[in-house]
Amino acid sequence: MSTATAPRTRRAPGRIPAVGTLPAILIGLLLTVGPLIVVVAFSFMTRPASGGGIVYQFSLDAYREFLFTRDFHGVLHFDPGYLTVVRTSLVQAGITTVVCLLLAFPLALWMATRPPRVQRMLLLLVTIPFWTNLLVRTYAWLLVLNDGGLINDVLGAVGLPQQKFLYGATASQLGLIYTFLPFMVLPLYSSLSGFDFRLAEAAADLGAHHLRTLRRVILPMARPGIVSGILLVFMPAFGAYVQPVLLGGGKVLLVGSLIASQFGDSRNWPFGAALSVIILLLLGGALWGLMAWSRRTGTRLEVTL
């Protein structure tokens, strides 16, 4: 008498059981969520009376210090100094994002209309800056913008007076735009490269002029790339550190420089951690709002290159 046996469940080729992914998941959580938990915990600790580090005693002083200062009598007063730093960072990040979008969109559109072989070559040229360390590229701008640099040499050759470019808001802004421009070009090109440009030709045949074709046909197809580019540029530009310090000469105090100074010269670790948490909440709120907008408008939101 034969006994029926239950059919064995066969795993698809190449798949591993769920338990096999546990080491990778644990390592990923340790390297991503772990440091974030440490920063959040430090922000609620107390600053020692002298030196750096923390005292493991719960306190809200670090968050209170962001908006208030205490006078010699121990009375709290509203101090907008740190809000001014946040505003300056928002302005520089916003200008960087807008300028990168204005420069990247026509470039990405032109790249997408080239033959495939030329597209690959142009894409390679856009990614070449990633082959070099960011510090090396920023120091190269120091050589270009300094008093005896390339730009002033050209101005002197044509009889114009030399200008002071380094160590100010303009040099910092230029460094941010240069650094993050490829992060805007690549997602825009990714959206436009799959676009059927015969639709634009059809719109022109139906009487649409160039601006209307751009607004009604091309821009809707490029919207996911625009959103991705804005996220990829604005968020890191908001907390940038290298460009304001090296090109701005420390005269432009942005959020990244302020946080670094709290863990460095000021040795106020709880306040530096609190600033990091506040900036994380601001960017998280902006991302949540953008996701809500994308769901309402039906725009696909992808933060990819």
C-alpha positions as CSV (number, residue, x, y, z in Angstrom):
1,M,0.0,0.0,0.0
2,S,1.6,3.2,-1.1
3,T,1.6,6.3,1.0
4,A,1.1,9.7,-0.5
5,T,3.9,12.2,0.1
6,A,3.4,16.0,0.1
7,P,5.1,17.7,-2.9
8,R,8.3,19.3,-2.0
9,T,8.5,23.1,-2.5
10,R,11.3,23.8,-4.9
11,R,13.1,27.1,-4.6
12,A,13.8,29.1,-7.7
13,P,17.4,28.8,-8.9
14,G,19.6,31.5,-7.5
15,R,17.4,32.2,-4.4
16,I,18.6,31.7,-0.9
17,P,16.5,31.2,2.2
18,A,15.4,34.2,4.2
19,V,17.7,33.3,7.1
20,G,20.7,33.6,4.7
21,T,20.1,37.3,4.4
22,L,20.2,38.0,8.1
23,P,24.0,38.7,8.2
24,A,23.7,41.3,5.4
25,I,20.6,42.9,7.0
26,L,22.3,43.1,10.5
27,I,25.5,44.6,9.0
28,G,23.4,47.1,7.0
29,L,21.4,48.1,10.1
30,L,24.6,48.4,12.1
31,L,26.3,50.7,9.6
32,T,23.3,52.9,8.9
33,V,20.8,52.9,11.7
34,G,23.5,52.4,14.4
35,P,25.3,55.7,13.9
36,L,22.0,57.5,13.7
37,I,20.9,56.1,17.0
38,V,24.2,57.2,18.6
39,V,23.8,60.8,17.2
40,V,20.2,61.0,18.5
41,A,21.2,59.7,21.9
42,F,24.1,62.1,22.1
43,S,21.8,65.0,21.4
44,F,19.9,64.3,24.7
45,M,23.0,64.1,26.8
46,T,24.8,66.8,28.8
47,R,27.9,68.7,27.9
48,P,30.8,68.2,30.4
49,A,32.0,71.2,32.4
50,S,35.3,71.1,30.6
51,G,36.7,69.3,27.5
52,G,34.8,67.4,24.8
53,G,32.6,64.4,24.9
54,I,29.4,63.9,26.8
55,V,28.0,63.2,30.3
56,Y,25.4,60.4,30.3
57,Q,22.7,62.6,31.9
58,F,19.5,63.4,30.1
59,S,19.1,67.0,29.1
60,L,17.4,69.2,26.5
61,D,20.0,71.9,26.7
62,A,21.4,71.1,23.3
63,Y,18.0,71.7,21.6
64,R,17.3,74.8,23.7
65,E,20.7,76.2,22.7
66,F,19.6,76.2,19.0
67,L,17.0,78.9,19.7
68,F,17.9,80.5,23.0
69,T,21.0,81.8,24.8
70,R,21.5,82.3,28.5
71,D,22.8,85.6,29.9
72,F,25.0,86.0,33.0
73,H,21.9,86.0,35.2
74,G,20.7,82.7,33.8
75,V,17.8,84.2,31.9
76,L,17.0,82.7,28.5
77,H,16.8,85.0,25.5
78,F,15.8,84.2,21.9
79,D,18.8,84.2,19.7
80,P,18.3,83.9,15.9
81,G,22.0,83.3,15.1
82,Y,21.7,79.6,14.3
83,L,18.5,80.2,12.4
84,T,20.5,82.6,10.2
85,V,23.0,79.9,9.5
86,V,20.2,77.5,8.4
87,R,18.7,80.3,6.2
88,T,22.0,80.9,4.6
89,S,22.4,77.1,4.0
90,L,18.9,77.0,2.5
91,V,19.7,79.9,0.2
92,Q,23.0,78.5,-1.1
93,A,21.4,75.0,-1.6
94,G,18.4,76.5,-3.4
95,I,20.6,78.6,-5.7
96,T,22.8,75.6,-6.4
97,T,19.7,73.5,-7.2
98,V,18.1,76.1,-9.5
99,V,21.4,76.9,-11.4
100,C,22.2,73.2,-11.8
101,L,18.6,72.5,-13.2
102,L,18.9,75.4,-15.6
103,L,22.3,74.2,-16.8
104,A,21.6,70.5,-16.8
105,F,18.2,70.4,-18.6
106,P,19.3,71.7,-22.0
107,L,22.5,69.6,-21.7
108,A,20.6,66.4,-20.9
109,L,18.1,67.2,-23.7
110,W,20.9,67.7,-26.2
111,M,22.6,64.5,-25.1
112,A,19.4,62.5,-25.4
113,T,19.0,63.6,-29.1
114,R,22.4,62.5,-30.2
115,P,23.2,59.1,-31.8
116,P,23.7,56.3,-29.3
117,R,27.5,56.2,-29.8
118,V,27.8,59.9,-29.1
119,Q,25.5,59.6,-26.1
120,R,27.8,57.1,-24.5
121,M,30.8,59.3,-25.1
122,L,29.0,62.3,-23.6
123,L,27.8,60.3,-20.6
124,L,31.4,59.3,-20.0
125,L,32.5,62.9,-20.1
126,V,29.8,63.8,-17.5
127,T,31.0,61.1,-15.1
128,I,34.7,61.9,-15.4
129,P,34.6,64.2,-12.3
130,F,33.6,61.2,-10.2
131,W,36.9,59.6,-11.0
132,T,38.8,62.2,-9.0
133,N,38.6,62.8,-5.2
134,L,36.4,65.7,-4.3
135,L,39.2,67.4,-2.3
136,V,41.5,67.3,-5.3
137,R,38.8,68.9,-7.5
138,T,38.1,71.6,-4.9
139,Y,41.9,72.4,-4.6
140,A,42.0,72.7,-8.4
141,W,39.4,75.5,-8.1
142,L,41.7,77.2,-5.6
143,L,44.3,77.3,-8.3
144,V,41.8,78.7,-10.8
145,L,40.3,81.3,-8.6
146,N,43.2,82.6,-6.6
147,D,44.8,86.0,-7.2
148,G,47.4,84.6,-9.5
149,G,45.1,82.0,-11.0
150,L,43.9,81.3,-14.5
151,I,40.9,83.7,-14.5
152,N,42.9,86.6,-13.2
153,D,45.6,85.8,-15.8
154,V,43.1,86.0,-18.5
155,L,41.7,89.3,-17.1
156,G,45.2,90.8,-17.0
157,A,45.9,89.6,-20.6
158,V,42.9,91.6,-21.9
159,G,43.7,94.6,-19.8
160,L,41.0,94.2,-17.2
161,P,41.7,94.7,-13.4
162,Q,42.2,91.5,-11.3
163,Q,39.3,90.4,-9.1
164,K,39.1,88.8,-5.7
165,F,37.2,85.5,-6.3
166,L,38.3,83.4,-3.4
167,Y,37.1,83.3,0.2
168,G,33.6,84.5,-0.1
169,A,30.0,83.5,-0.8
170,T,30.6,83.6,-4.6
171,A,33.5,81.1,-4.5
172,S,31.5,78.8,-2.2
173,Q,28.5,78.9,-4.4
174,L,30.6,78.2,-7.6
175,G,32.1,75.2,-5.9
176,L,28.7,73.8,-4.9
177,I,27.4,74.2,-8.5
178,Y,30.4,72.5,-10.0
179,T,30.3,69.6,-7.5
180,F,26.6,68.8,-7.8
181,L,25.9,69.6,-11.5
182,P,26.5,65.9,-12.6
183,F,23.9,64.8,-10.0
184,M,21.4,66.8,-11.9
185,V,22.5,65.9,-15.4
186,L,22.4,62.1,-14.9
187,P,18.8,61.6,-13.7
188,L,17.6,64.1,-16.3
189,Y,19.4,62.2,-19.1
190,S,18.0,59.0,-17.7
191,S,14.4,60.3,-18.1
192,L,14.9,61.9,-21.5
193,S,17.0,59.1,-23.1
194,G,13.9,56.8,-23.2
195,F,11.7,59.6,-24.7
196,D,10.3,59.1,-28.2
197,F,11.1,62.4,-29.8
198,R,8.7,61.6,-32.6
199,L,6.0,62.9,-30.2
200,A,7.7,66.3,-30.2
201,E,7.8,66.2,-34.0
202,A,4.1,65.3,-34.1
203,A,3.4,68.3,-31.7
204,A,5.3,70.6,-34.1
205,D,3.3,69.2,-37.1
206,L,0.1,70.0,-35.2
207,G,1.1,73.6,-34.9
208,A,2.7,73.7,-31.4
209,H,5.6,76.1,-31.1
210,H,8.9,75.2,-29.4
211,L,8.0,76.5,-25.9
212,R,4.6,74.7,-26.0
213,T,6.2,71.5,-27.1
214,L,8.7,71.8,-24.4
215,R,6.1,72.5,-21.7
216,R,3.3,70.1,-22.8
217,V,5.3,67.2,-24.2
218,I,8.9,67.0,-23.0
219,L,8.7,68.4,-19.5
220,P,6.0,65.9,-18.3
221,M,8.3,63.0,-19.5
222,A,11.3,64.6,-17.7
223,R,9.5,65.3,-14.5
224,P,10.7,62.2,-12.6
225,G,14.3,63.1,-13.5
226,I,13.8,66.7,-12.4
227,V,12.4,65.6,-9.0
228,S,15.3,63.1,-8.6
229,G,17.8,65.7,-9.6
230,I,16.4,68.2,-7.1
231,L,16.7,65.7,-4.3
232,L,20.2,64.6,-5.2
233,V,21.4,68.2,-5.4
234,F,19.5,70.1,-2.7
235,M,20.0,67.6,0.2
236,P,23.8,67.2,0.0
237,A,24.3,70.9,-0.9
238,F,22.4,71.9,2.2
239,G,24.9,70.2,4.4
240,A,28.0,70.7,2.3
241,Y,31.3,71.2,4.2
242,V,34.3,71.1,1.8
243,Q,33.4,73.9,-0.5
244,P,32.4,76.5,2.1
245,V,35.5,75.8,4.1
246,L,38.1,75.6,1.3
247,L,36.7,78.1,-1.3
248,G,34.7,80.2,1.1
249,G,37.6,80.4,3.5
250,G,35.3,79.8,6.5
251,K,33.7,83.2,5.9
252,V,30.5,81.6,4.8
253,L,29.1,79.6,7.8
254,L,26.8,76.9,6.6
255,V,25.2,74.0,8.5
256,G,27.9,71.5,7.7
257,S,30.7,73.8,8.9
258,L,28.7,74.6,12.1
259,I,28.2,70.9,12.9
260,A,31.9,70.2,12.2
261,S,33.0,73.0,14.5
262,Q,30.8,71.7,17.4
263,F,32.6,68.3,17.2
264,G,36.0,70.0,16.7
265,D,37.0,73.4,18.1
266,S,33.9,74.0,20.3
267,R,33.9,70.4,21.6
268,N,30.2,70.6,22.2
269,W,29.2,67.2,21.1
270,P,25.5,67.3,22.4
271,F,24.8,70.5,20.5
272,G,26.5,69.1,17.3
273,A,24.4,66.0,17.6
274,A,21.3,68.1,18.1
275,L,22.0,70.2,15.0
276,S,22.4,67.0,13.0
277,V,19.1,65.7,14.2
278,I,17.3,69.1,13.5
279,I,18.7,69.1,10.0
280,L,17.7,65.5,9.5
281,L,14.2,66.3,10.6
282,L,14.0,69.3,8.2
283,L,15.2,67.3,5.2
284,G,12.9,64.4,6.2
285,G,10.0,66.8,6.4
286,A,10.8,68.2,3.0
287,L,11.1,64.6,1.5
288,W,7.8,63.6,3.1
289,G,6.1,66.7,1.5
290,L,7.6,65.8,-1.9
291,M,6.4,62.2,-1.6
292,A,2.9,63.5,-0.7
293,W,3.0,65.8,-3.7
294,S,4.1,62.9,-6.0
295,R,1.2,60.7,-4.8
296,R,-1.3,63.5,-5.4
297,T,0.0,64.3,-8.9
298,G,0.9,60.8,-9.9
299,T,4.5,61.7,-10.5
300,R,7.0,58.8,-10.1
301,L,9.5,59.6,-7.4
302,E,12.9,58.0,-7.8
303,V,16.1,59.0,-6.1
304,T,18.5,57.4,-8.6
305,L,21.2,58.3,-11.0
